[in-house]
Amino acid sequence: MATIETATKPDCAPLRADAQRNRERILAAASKLIAIHGNEVEMTDIAEAAGVGVGTLYRRFPDREALLIEMLREKFAELVATLRGVLEREDLTARERLDTFIRASCEIQGRDLGLHEALSTVTGEHQAIARSTPGLVESMERLAAEAVAEGSVRSDLAWEDIVMCSCALGHVIQHEDSLPGSWERLLAIQLAGLNPGPPG
């Protein structure tokens, strides 16, 4: 299994234009397939969807783990963009921004199985990727801290609680066909549980 260091180590020299295009096509194809089928999608299917040979795919990404790590970096970066967009909403209170982000992360997981698996799979590599994604932890810390300072949530709310809420909801969302509407009910229960009250 590739490590984060070997799988994401940048090339010393810039890629040729055609190699860069191939890399972008591979990542775009992988993003679409992983969003639908999850992280177990076959490398051959990704190569076919990208319109490149399997050899080209493996030249850019030596194994599945290397490709998945790159995809995780992109998905976490997209999550940061969502977070920052919510934090900039001056028309919302701190609590409304918190609730908006949790709902948005649920909706994203509903569209993207790969992101759901990334959030719900607790491994050292995934945690390292999340923590090294610029702005991810810091933005969630700010989201929680501002709501606590506002007094609209329980005083012991931490950013890790936001992640756990999103992950739990993501599991229910992935079974929406057999449990229609369940994630909306669970979301309402979770948000009510964040209301101010004694720590415990």
Secondary structure, DSSP 8 states (H G I E B T S, - for coil): ---HHHHH---SS---HHHHHHHHHHHHHHHHHHHHH-TT--HHHHHHHHT--HHHHHHH-SSHHHHHHHHHHHHHHHHHHHHHHHHT-TTS-HHHHHHHHHHHHHHHHHH-HHHHHHHH---HHHHHHHHHSTTHHHHHHHHHHHHHHHTSS-TT--HHHHHHHHHHHHHHHTTTTTSTTHHHHHHHHHHHHTSS----
